Every structure is written in C-alpha cells, then in structure tokens.
Amino acid sequence: KPKTIWYPSLGMLLHEQPKVSSSMDAIKTVINDNSLEKARTLSKHQVTTRSVNFLGFSADMQTRGRGTCQSQWLSPSGNLHYTIAIPDQWVHGSRLSDGVRLFPILNSLCLFETTKALLSRFLRTHSVEDRTCVHKIKVKWPNDILYKRKKLAGTLIEQFGEWYLIGIGVNIRQAPKVMDGGRKTTSFAKICKKHPTAVREHQLKFIRREFIRNYAKCLRNSLKFPEHEKLPFYSPQQMLQFFETHLAKNIVYRERQGGKTYRPIGIDAD
C-alpha cells in the first residue's frame, strides 16, 4: 500500500508505492501537485513546506525505469528504485560541489559510500564472515557503482524547476538482465552467494529504508556541513583525490554514440 514517512532529523518526506512507471517521473507529479501541503494529512507528523529539505519517492518496482541517454533500465521487484529531490540552491551554494561543476562527482561518492556501508551490513546479516569484498566496489564515471566490473548501482541527475532530481537504482535481490549490450549486472544477493528468495521481505524493507536514510544524510552533510561531519573529504581537492582513488580504471569505457573506447587514467583537478 502507498505510504508516506517523515524523517524529522533529515527533513525528508518519503513517499513509498509498490509500483510506478518511474520514481523520477512520480516525484515530478508530487512537486507539481504541491503535495507538500497535502502531506500534512498523509503523515502522523505536522509537516510544513518550510520544514522539508528533501522529497523522496521509492518503489518496489518500476515499469519504465531509465538510465543515461534515455537508455532502458529494467527494474524488477526486490531492488531499490528511489528518487530524491533537493532544492537547487543547496547545490548552487555548496562549497564542496563547487556549485554544479562537481555535483555529479559528489553525488556518485555519496552513492559509493552508502552502497559500501549497506553491503557490509547485508553481508553481516547473512553471516558472511569474509567482508573484504566490500573493497572491490568501484566508481565508474559518471554515474555507476561497480563490483568486479559488474553494475551494482547507478544514479541519474535531472533538473526540474527549482529542484535537482537524483534517481538511484541499487540491485539488492535481483541482477537485472542486460539491455542494449550494456554492462553485466550483479546484486547484494549474488555477492553473498545467496538465492534471491533468501532475502526476506522484512530484510528488504529494512535495507531499502536504511539506504535511503543514509544516502540522504551523506548528501545533506556533504552539501551543507562538510567541515563539521566525519566525511572522507571536506574540500573539492580532497574529494577529487578520493574519487580518483576509487575510480574503476581497469575497464574499457565505451561511448554510446560512435562507440569510441578509452581507459581512464585519472582526474584533472583543473
């Protein structure tokens, strides 16, 4: 059933639905319908527009999920399909993201850190003693998280009015089939060497909400309070160094248009 959850410490209003065409399109409807005011009747808490920092929309399944360049992204039940909307003034005023210029990198690193932390917890929950596999997670420019060269998570940024919309997909239970000759995929369950059915519904619900909360917290802290929080970086220069350290350099990058291939060697800080 549809549900609305209020996270007061983050100022995040999260809408949950079992199935949508796209969480990014769904959150646009929330913004257009001025649903922030309607949320006062949906939530047990008294939520006003001034108290909301983030809007979130999560679904168990997407029927028309998409990736970069409008590519199709299969979104089976059992994974995380999530979009968060943040005010554009947060991005434009951020020292760490240097406005919009470094925002894609900052966003990728928030996804990277959150994925690592939740995979480690997932492994611990399933009694996997060897958790060194967490260190095999890498960032693929500009918006993918890889595990052993296979796609584990991805993100997409769009601007919508005075909001930036960040779409996130994380393969928890299922590894979707590859479309259009794209990169092979993996999932939390596969990394654990567990059958998808071994991931119970209550575990899935917990890890989804924990992922959403932790990612939103990392993003908020990075944009608003980088010097006061325990982040692995607190300046643009450190952030670029951190990104380069965890960049997947042992893979071939292929342009969608033209098919040109190349290998990354590093980041030009200029």
MOJO-V795524 format. One record per pair of residues at least 12 apart in sequence whose C-alpha atoms are under 8 Angstrom apart, sorted by the first residue. I is the first residue (numbers start at 1). J is the second residue. If there is no record, write none. Layout:
# MOJO-V795524
i=(I;I)
j=(J;J)
This chain:
# MOJO-V795524
i=(1;1;2;2;2;2;3;3;3;4;4;4;4;5;6;6;6;10;10;10;10;11;11;11;11;12;12;12;12;12;13;13;13;13;14;14;14;14;15;15;15;16;16;16;17;17;17;17;18;18;18;19;19;19;19;19;20;20;20;20;21;21;21;21;22;22;22;22;22;23;23;23;23;23;23;23;23;23;24;24;24;24;24;24;26;27;27;27;27;27;27;28;36;36;37;53;53;54;54;54;54;55;55;55;56;56;56;56;57;57;57;58;58;58;58;59;59;59;60;60;60;60;60;60;61;61;61;61;61;61;62;62;62;62;62;63;67;67;68;72;73;74;74;74;75;76;76;77;78;78;78;78;79;79;79;79;79;79;79;80;80;80;80;80;80;81;81;81;81;82;82;82;82;83;83;83;83;84;84;84;84;85;85;85;85;86;86;86;87;87;87;88;88;88;89;90;90;91;91;94;94;95;95;95;96;96;96;96;96;96;96;97;97;98;102;104;104;104;105;105;105;106;106;107;108;108;108;108;108;108;109;109;110;110;110;111;111;111;112;112;112;112;114;114;114;114;115;115;116;116;116;118;118;118;119;119;120;122;122;123;126;128;136;138;138;138;139;139;139;139;140;140;141;141;143;143;146;147;149;149;149;150;150;150;150;151;151;151;151;152;152;152;152;152;152;152;153;153;153;153;154;154;154;155;155;155;156;170;171;171;171;172;172;172;172;173;173;173;173;173;173;173;173;174;174;174;174;175;175;222;237;240;240;241;244;244;248;249;249;249;250;251)
j=(17;18;15;16;17;18;15;16;17;16;39;42;43;43;43;45;47;53;54;216;217;51;52;53;54;52;53;54;55;56;52;54;55;56;55;56;57;58;56;57;58;57;58;59;57;58;59;60;59;60;61;59;60;61;62;63;59;61;62;63;62;63;64;65;62;63;64;65;66;57;58;59;62;65;81;82;83;167;57;82;83;165;166;167;57;55;56;57;83;84;85;160;48;49;49;86;87;84;85;86;87;84;85;86;82;83;84;85;82;83;84;80;81;82;83;80;81;82;76;77;78;79;80;81;75;76;77;78;79;81;74;75;76;77;81;75;155;156;156;179;179;176;177;179;176;174;176;174;172;173;174;204;169;170;171;172;173;174;204;168;169;170;171;172;208;167;168;169;170;167;168;169;212;165;166;167;168;165;166;167;216;163;164;165;166;163;164;165;162;163;164;162;163;164;162;223;224;103;223;223;224;223;235;236;222;223;226;234;235;236;239;223;236;236;236;142;143;157;142;240;243;222;239;219;139;142;143;144;145;155;139;243;215;218;219;145;155;215;137;138;139;145;211;214;215;218;153;211;134;135;137;207;210;211;134;188;134;188;207;192;192;192;148;246;247;248;243;246;247;248;247;248;247;248;155;156;248;186;184;248;251;183;184;185;186;183;184;185;186;170;171;175;185;186;187;188;168;169;170;171;168;169;170;167;168;169;168;187;186;187;188;187;188;189;204;187;188;189;190;196;197;199;204;186;187;189;196;187;190;234;269;267;269;267;266;267;264;263;264;265;263;263)
